[in-house]
Amino acid sequence: MTVILIYFFIINIIGFFLIGYDKKMAVAHKYRISEKTLLLIVVFGGVIGSGLAMLFFRHKTSKTTYLLKFYGIVFIQILVIFLLKTKKSFNLIYL
């Protein structure tokens, strides 16, 4: 369990700093991190760090396509967790 917590802590820190770095590069009109990379961090569990960074740095908050993808990933993750939890509960009831 601690390995999972450490993983999520690290992936969220990475997500936070990547959004911050991308904002810094956007302001400087330099090479940016691709949206695919930023969303991949979200897929792998960096939802909280990336979401907080978006608010903190005010980055990607007005780009509708990015937000739709971001919240789509969040919705799918919540759905998967819900289905896994209910399946686990369902299996425990009928053992």
BELHU-V85716 format. One record per backbone hydrogen bond with DSSP energy under -1.0 kcal/mol. CO is the residue of the C=O (numbers start at 1). NH is the residue of the N-H. Records with the same first field share a line. If there is no record, write none. Layout:
CO: NH ; NH
This chain:
1: 5
2: 6
3: 7
4: 8
5: 9
6: 10
7: 11
8: 12
9: 13
10: 14
11: 15
12: 16
13: 17
14: 18
15: 19
16: 20
17: 21
18: 22
19: 23
20: 24
21: 25
22: 26
23: 27
24: 28
25: 30
34: 38
35: 39
36: 40
37: 41
38: 42
39: 43
40: 44
41: 46
42: 45
46: 50
47: 51
48: 52
49: 53
50: 54
51: 55
52: 56
53: 57
54: 59
62: 64
63: 67
64: 68
65: 69
66: 70
67: 71
68: 72
69: 73
70: 74
71: 75
72: 76
73: 77
74: 78
75: 79
76: 80
77: 81
78: 82
79: 83
80: 84
81: 85
82: 86
83: 87
84: 88
85: 89
86: 90
87: 91
88: 92
89: 93
90: 94
